[in-house]
Amino acid sequence: MGQSEIDAIRTLLASKPRPVGWAERRKRIEEVGATWPIADDITLQRVELGRFSAEWSIAPGSDPSRVLMFFHGGGYCSGSIVSHRRLVTEAGRAAGVRTLAVGYSLAPEKPFPAALDDALAAWRFLREQGIPAENIAVGGDSAGGGLTIALMNMLRDAGEALPACGWLISPWTDLTLSGATLATKETIDPLIHEAYLQELVDAYLPSTIDRRDPRASPLFADPKGLPPLLIQVGSAETLLADATRFAAAAGEADVEVTLEIWPHMIHAWPMWNAHLERGRKALAHAGRFMDGRFHPDKQR
């Protein structure tokens, strides 16, 4: 069943090829991401945070005092609260917490470091709401995973309190594009290819910024002192090496790291959780991980 389900997702993605132009690409990711709507029992609330928006969500029975702050993927140039709404809301249900989905600024209109500035502003918003850092998990997929790491590095370097944990789905950690799996997984990844990533990097990073800058490529940052991390990545991804190399670097720096490599799964597969059992299972794993960091007494 699992293989037929992922094949159906591949067919869906192939039926909606990536168009030309940022406006059309943003429209396409919202259409694909919203193929299956959120559950009827989810409560949503929009929040305006200056130049960007965010969205609260909560499932019945969840603890509103604990929050998952989530940064969507899309290569820093597309993706939105809408495209990732099903993923975020079901992740909150799995963890039993409220979620705050962050619609940070996108390139090329607002290039680096706008997204990171917005991530920090969203964190400040949560803290100003009186939510302790230890009651916050930070997560993201793809570019949002890289943004998650960059934010935690920034907080650590400033000597500020860190979130309870970080959750990274198919994280993009290396904007120099040096991962070996960009080549070895090229023919089986239906979404992410080197030429496309190169276009995203050119749009996101000004020419004056070194692509090894750890704020943009957290693979090259010192991960020492980061909170516990869950990294989930599919074996069929060109960005597989971005996840495994970062996991190794964090582990070598004595960071608590849980790395899950899911066989046959594609980039950011938990997005398709409505019709993908392994997407739901990945969210269940993430929910247990976050719950264990919010409630250390539950950990075995």
N, C-alpha and C positions, 0 to 999 in steps of 0.2 A: 504493500500500500504506500509506504513512504516514498519509494522510487517513482511510482506513478504520479504521486502528488507533486514532487519537485519537477517532474517532466511537464506537468500541466502548467506550473508557474513559468517554466522556460518558454512554453508555447505562448502564454499570455504576454511575456516580455517581448518575444519575437514579433508578435502581432502589432506592437506599438514601438517601432524603431525610433531611436533618438533623432529628433528633428534638428534643423539648423536654426540658430538664433537663440539667445537666452530666454526671451519671452516664451517662445514655443517649447523650449526644453522645460521651463518651469511649469508650464501648463501640462505637459506630458507626465512629469513625475507626480503631479497632484492627481491626475486622472488615474494613473496606475496605482498609486498608493491608496487612493480612495475607492478602489474597485469593490472592496468590502467595507461597509460603514462600521462605525463603532456600535457597541452593544446598547440596547435601549435603556439600560439601567445606569449609564454613565451620566454624571452631572458635569457640565462644562461652565467655565466662567472666564471671560476675556479680561486681560489686564494690559493697560497701556503703560509702557516704561520708556518714556521719552521718544526716541527715534525708532523704537522697535516694539513689537507686541509679544505677549506671552499668554499662555492659557492654562488655567487650573483645570484639573479633572480629578474626579474621585468616584470610586465604585462603592456600592453599599457595603458597610461593615469595615471599611478601611480606616486607618488611624490618621486623622487630619493633622496630628502634631508632628508627623514624620513625612518627609517629602523626597521624591525623586525628581531632581532637576535634569531635564533631558535636552540635548542638542542634536538636531536632525542632521542627517547626511545630505549629500548633494554636491560634494566637491567645492564647498564654499560659494558656489554660484547658483545653486537651485536647491529645491527641497523647502519644506515649510511646515508649519503647525498642521496644516490640512493633510499633507502627504503622509505624515507620520502619526496621525491621530490614533489609528487603530493600534499601532505598535505601542505608543506611549500609554494609552489608557489601559491596555491589557497588561502591560508591565506593572503599572500601579496596582492593578487588581492582584497580580501574582505576589507582589511584595506586601500587599495590605496597607498601602500608603497613598497619600495625595501625590499628584504629579504636577510639575510646572514645565510645560513645553515652551522652549524659548525660540522665537522667530527672529534670530539675530540678522544683522545686516549682511547683504550678499554682494559679492564682486560680480562683474567688474565695476559696477557703480560705486560700491564702497569696498575698496580692496583692504588687504591687511594693513593695519591691525584692527580694523573695525569690528570684525566678528569676535575677536578676543576681548576687545573693550566692552562689547555688549555682554559677553559671557560674565565678565567681572561685575558689570552693572546688575545683571540678573542675580548673581550671588549676593551682592550687597542688598538688593531688594529683599531676598529671603531673610537675611540676617536682621535687617531693619524691621521685619515683621515679628521679631522676637524668637525666631526659630534657631535653636542652638546648632552649631556646626555638626555636632555628633548625631543630630536628628536629620541630616541631609545626606542623601546619596547623589552622586553626579554621574550621568551616563550619556552616551551618544553612540551613533553608528557612523562608520566611515569617517568623513571629515569631522563629524560631531564627536567621534572618538578621539581624534587628534586634539580637538578643542578642549575636550574634557581633561586630557593630560596636561595641556598647556595651562589651563586655569589652575589646576592643582599645583603645578610647579610654581606659578606666580604667587599663589597664596603661601606656599611653603617658604619661598625666598623672602617674602615680606614678613615672615614670622607670625603669620595669622593662623587661627585655628583651621584645621583641615576637615573635609567631610568624612563621614563614617567609612565610606568606601567609594570606589570608582567601578563603573560597569562599561566595558568597551565591546561593541559589536563591530567586527570587521574593520578595525581602526586603520585609518590612513595616517601613518606616522612618519613617512619619509617622502618629502616633496622633491628630493633629488632623484627619485625613481630608480634606486639602485637595487631593489629587491629581485632576487633571482626568479621568483615565481611570476614576475611580470612576463617572462618569456615562457617558462615551463607550463604555465596554466593558461596561456593565451588562447588556445583552441577550445578550451572547455568552459571558460568564464563567459557568460552571455551578456555581461553588463560593463565590466571595467577593463579597458585596454590602454596600453601605454600612450598611444597617440591622443586619446581622450584626456588622460591625466595630464599630459603635457599642456594641452589647451587650458585646462583648469588652473594649472600652476601659473601659466602666463597671465591669466586673467586675475588671479588672486594676489600674487606677489609682485610688487613694483620691482623694476629692474635693479634698484639700489639695495634690495634686500637679499642677503645670502640665503640660498635655498637650504642650507644647513642650520639656519637660525633656529634654535630650539623652540622658540615661540611658534614657529610654523611647522617645524619637523621635530616633534618631541623625541624621536628616536635618538637624536643627538644631544638631548638634555641629560643631566645627571638625575636619575630617578630616586636617589636616596631620600628616605623619609616620607615617601608617598604612602597613603593609606592602603589597606587591602584592595586588591584589584581582581575582578573577574574579566577575563578576555575570552570572547567567543568568536570563532572564525570558521568558515567553511573550507573543506579540502579542495573545492573546485574554484577557489578565488585567486585571481592574480595578486591580490594584496595579502595572501597568506603569509608571506615572508615579513610584511610590515608588522603583523601581529606576533609572529614567533620570535623575531629579533628583539622586539620591544619587551616581550615577556622574559626572554633570557637576560636582557640588560637589567630589568627591574629585579629579577630573582638574584642576580649576581650582586645587586646593591642591597640585599636583605629586605626587599619589599615582599610582603606576602602576596603571591600571585597564584591564581587558579587559571590555567589555560585549557580551554576546551576546543578541540578541533573536530568539527562535525562532518563525518563522511558524506560526500556527494553534495553538500550544501553550497549554495551560491552566495554572492555578496548580500549581506544584510537580510538573510532569509527569514528572521523572525518578523519582518514586516508583513509576511504573507500568512500570519498565524491563523487567520480565519479559516483557511482551507489547507493548512500544512501542519500535520501533526508534530513534526520536528521543530516547527516554529513555536508551537505551544509548549513543547517540552523545554526548549531553550529558555523561554520566558519563565517557566516554572523553576528551572535551575537558577536563573537570575533572581527570581523572587525569594527563593530560599537563602541565597547568598546575602542579599540585602537584609533580609529579616534577621539573619544570624549576626550581622554587624550592628544592627540597631538594638538587638537583644543578645549581647554576648553570652548571657547565661544559658541560651539555647544551643550554643555551639558545642559539639562533641569533641 
